[in-house]
């Protein structure tokens, strides 16, 4: 295996890892049961304690 083939393989795997990570983060952020947690976290900076 020469360096060009190795780099091509590395680019493919890194693209897959980044794509899957993006999909997982997007799914987590848009999951309906977590909306109340995100709403509470969004209001946290505006609270005056």
C-alpha positions in Angstrom: 0.0 0.0 0.0 1.5 3.3 -1.0 0.9 6.7 0.6 -1.7 7.8 -1.9 -3.9 4.8 -1.3 -3.5 5.2 2.5 -4.5 8.9 2.3 -7.5 8.1 0.1 -8.6 5.4 2.7 -8.0 7.8 5.6 -10.1 10.5 3.9 -12.9 8.1 3.4 -12.9 6.9 7.0 -12.7 10.4 8.4 -15.6 11.5 6.3 -17.7 8.7 7.5 -16.8 9.4 11.2 -17.6 13.1 10.8 -20.9 12.3 9.0 -22.1 9.8 11.5 -21.1 12.1 14.4 -23.1 15.0 12.8 -26.2 12.8 12.3 -26.0 11.6 16.0 -25.6 15.1 17.3 -28.5 16.3 15.2 -30.7 13.5 16.3 -29.9 14.2 19.9 -30.7 17.9 19.5 -34.0 17.3 17.8 -35.2 14.4 20.0 -38.7 15.4 21.2 -38.4 14.1 24.7 -35.4 16.3 25.4 -37.1 19.5 24.4 -38.0 20.5 28.0 -34.4 20.1 29.1 -33.2 22.3 26.2 -35.9 24.9 26.9 -34.8 25.1 30.6 -31.1 25.4 29.6 -32.0 28.2 27.2 -33.6 30.2 30.0 -30.8 29.7 32.5 -28.7 32.7 31.5 -31.8 35.0 31.8 -32.6 34.0 35.4 -31.9 36.5 38.1 -30.9 34.7 41.3 
